[in-house]
Amino acid sequence: MKKIIKNPKYNWLIWGVIIIAIYVWSFSGIEFSGIKDSAGEVTNSIFGGLFNPDWAYTYDGSGEDLVNLIIQTLAIAFLGTFISAILSVPFAFWAAHIKKNSSKFRSQTGKIVLTIIRTFPEIVLAIMFIKAVGPGAFAGVLALSIHSIGMLGKLFSEALENADYGPSEAITSAGGNHSQVLFFATLPTVLPEFLSLTLYRFEIAVRSASILGMVGAGGIGTPLIFAIQTRSWSRVGIILIGIIVMVTAIDFISGILRKKLV
């Protein structure tokens, strides 16, 4: 039996059987209800609208057009990311387990808190904040800020754990205090990676902000869900084109900036 387990061929066979069993178990829990008779007609209507977008909605000066709502979506994502990037730094130092400088218990409690924060999806937080502060962009900013703290706090803490602490040890050996080590060694070492991770999180926040409007948290998602409910597929088409252009541009610019930082 031991020879079989050590044999690479049998290892692949065992893992293959396990993966197939998981797939079979997963599909067995899905009940296929079939395709409705009107599916073809609805599909034709959707694609007809998507390929004939309502270009007049791009900008009409009303403040509720595509351009203005795209800008609002970017503002929600930017503010949510900016606030969370600042608040995530103390959480990161709390959760990071730095050799000889932090207790394992403290870092574990910090990791648990960040995990709890990440447990709540942005859309759930948005619904909760809408009940607290009312519908609008402010609820979207709060939802993105809270959820991003959990994500960025985890990434920042890992950056701190993997950082080079040679400069910190040099300052300490020269008689430097904790504040001098923090501001002249630790932060300059990890700041480029912090900025890179923040830009990456901003890319994700732009996509999330596009969806939060569907529950009333501002941004481009609000007219999108209205257009879908009223079956205005040409309006849906122009909104999707705007989202695709926005996300593609943000990904491209952010990728260039992150390459320069890291």
PyMOL commands that set and color helices and strands:
alter all, ss='L'
color gray80, all
select helices_A, chain A and resi 2-6+8-28+39-50+55-57+66-95+104-119+122-133+137-161+166-173+178-215+221-229+233-261
alter helices_A, ss='H'
color red, helices_A
deselect
rebuild
show_as cartoon
